[in-house]
Amino acid sequence: MSRASFVSRLSLLGVSAAALPALLACLDHPLKAVEYDAVQVDQEGISISINKDVDILFIVDNSGSMGEEQNNLAENFENLVSVLEADDVRANYRIGITTTDNGNPWCSTGSEAGSLVLSSCRSRLDDFIFEGVTEVDQRAACTDNCIHEEIEIIPTSTSKDPNEEPRKWIESTDGNLNVEGATSVEALKCVGPQGINGCGFESHLESMWKALTRATISNDPSYGFIRDGAILSIVFVTDEVDCSYNDAHSSIFAASGNKAFWSNPDDDSPTSAVCWNAGVKCEGENGGIYDSCAAQDYNEDGEEVSAANAEDDAVLRPVSRYVSIVQELEEKKKALNPDQEVLVAAITGVPTNYPDADIQFVNTSAGSTNPNFVADFGIGPGCVSTVAEAVPPVRLAEFARNFLVGSDDVNLFSVCSTDYGPALNSIADKIRDQIRPACMPECVADIDPTTPELDPSCVLTKRVLLEDGETMDIPVPTCEDDGSLPEGEYTCFVALTEESEMDPQCVEEGWNLEFEVIEETDPDLPPVVSSTIIATCELSQNRRNDCPNLPG
């Protein structure tokens, strides 16, 4: 695509009408200035999020036991995309996929370390071969779902890179897909399966952090993936425990080390039990079941480390590190849109009927097909099914719970489920909930009561912030009658006043005006950091007549 085109309904923020004295003097009624996606200090009035830009980062476990789970994921990508592309959402979405492989002293294969992977699994079938795992069954995770030998990416530009390049993510902007010859679902079914030959000491949280960091590095292929104002959804898919270790303390895996976290110090090589024992503390054993298990920081000798010293002394990176990193990213997004939340979800080792059944921590291999499960993983299985046999999450669950949205939110789903469709539906619905229409949050005056429809009087301006810190104000005209851009313009607006054309949410709340802003990238503009649409409308002096459904 030579030029990214998209439709957005922008969020509303009130601004002082005192900044518009000349316009005030020309009108008989007061004006209400309202900003969309505004970033300013002197904000007032109502802020409503309607941002349709969505970035989704999948961190997929690619260790030896993940073939069935990746097959389940691929089969159900349509549940996610169908919501993103629904008429009431129409998200401008990007989907990037990385793995849990961040390397380890015992892993000889090259690690992704947060790099986005965008290639057809049919071009890398050797990734589905792992010693001791049936080759045919695991390759089916790819071949049963993927019909494309290659995924051809159409070059695009980003707000941070004006050069048109093939990007490392799947992107749909205003329905324009950056994939040639395949639908987004078909592409995801090919890209999603990551193979089973990745490192068995999974670093879910560190891989996430590195993927987010790579998106900010100008010479990295992932550069620009995370957009400043976009809704961000982070999704983990794994059956194991997080092992995001501090490189300075890699001796915990060494056969010549003190083996403080090894289940059996006489073994020649470590198991994932090192990761469990080095990052979790369980209490209150009763009949082989612990009352509770929680994340805990330890030093190389197995001694507990205080939160103040955990960043340097803990052998596994503290969970608080990753919470802080993502919260900082969320705060930057809230500066652009105060209602925006970073969404986190994990398809992991919780019971299939979670949260009705809470996570149970057993210190036996009861129910497992592997009698050595405890020795291998440090704990008994959190769930068992024909799809998966998974370690109960502790560090990952603690991280995810910090990003629950609302008291009734659930963001942990069972990797042992035979159908990931409901999980992906729930993840997509939370994205849908973050998107609001651009209802004008004031009752707008009807300047021509002789006509049956509302005739508003509004002036719109697009204010852009450039990379050099300069701001530019660009008048926004009304769109042509067919909704297209006027000749020579790159932004226009449509005033929606009929209930049949307005978003049902605006109608339900009682507002009488909604804006639709049509935009195309202006090739003559320098790189834009952010943009704001400022709308000034004449307000009604008769709310009962113009907005009869408004409460109060």
Secondary structure as GFF3:
##gff-version 3
##sequence-region A 1 552
A	DSSP	beta_strand	5	8	.	.	.	ID=ss1
A	DSSP	beta_strand	12	15	.	.	.	ID=ss2
A	DSSP	three_ten_helix	17	19	.	.	.	ID=ss3
A	DSSP	alpha_helix	21	25	.	.	.	ID=ss4
A	DSSP	beta_strand	31	36	.	.	.	ID=ss5
A	DSSP	beta_strand	44	48	.	.	.	ID=ss6
A	DSSP	beta_strand	53	60	.	.	.	ID=ss7
A	DSSP	alpha_helix	67	75	.	.	.	ID=ss8
A	DSSP	alpha_helix	77	84	.	.	.	ID=ss9
A	DSSP	beta_strand	92	99	.	.	.	ID=ss10
A	DSSP	three_ten_helix	121	128	.	.	.	ID=ss11
A	DSSP	alpha_helix	135	143	.	.	.	ID=ss12
A	DSSP	beta_strand	152	153	.	.	.	ID=ss13
A	DSSP	beta_strand	170	173	.	.	.	ID=ss14
A	DSSP	beta_strand	176	177	.	.	.	ID=ss15
A	DSSP	beta_strand	179	180	.	.	.	ID=ss16
A	DSSP	alpha_helix	184	191	.	.	.	ID=ss17
A	DSSP	alpha_helix	204	214	.	.	.	ID=ss18
A	DSSP	beta_strand	231	237	.	.	.	ID=ss19
A	DSSP	three_ten_helix	247	253	.	.	.	ID=ss20
A	DSSP	alpha_helix	273	277	.	.	.	ID=ss21
A	DSSP	beta_strand	280	286	.	.	.	ID=ss22
A	DSSP	beta_strand	289	295	.	.	.	ID=ss23
A	DSSP	alpha_helix	310	313	.	.	.	ID=ss24
A	DSSP	alpha_helix	319	336	.	.	.	ID=ss25
A	DSSP	beta_strand	343	348	.	.	.	ID=ss26
A	DSSP	beta_strand	361	362	.	.	.	ID=ss27
A	DSSP	alpha_helix	373	377	.	.	.	ID=ss28
A	DSSP	beta_strand	383	384	.	.	.	ID=ss29
A	DSSP	beta_strand	389	390	.	.	.	ID=ss30
A	DSSP	alpha_helix	395	401	.	.	.	ID=ss31
A	DSSP	beta_strand	412	414	.	.	.	ID=ss32
A	DSSP	alpha_helix	421	434	.	.	.	ID=ss33
A	DSSP	beta_strand	458	466	.	.	.	ID=ss34
A	DSSP	beta_strand	471	476	.	.	.	ID=ss35
A	DSSP	beta_strand	491	496	.	.	.	ID=ss36
A	DSSP	alpha_helix	504	509	.	.	.	ID=ss37
A	DSSP	beta_strand	514	520	.	.	.	ID=ss38
A	DSSP	beta_strand	528	538	.	.	.	ID=ss39
A	DSSP	alpha_helix	543	546	.	.	.	ID=ss40
###
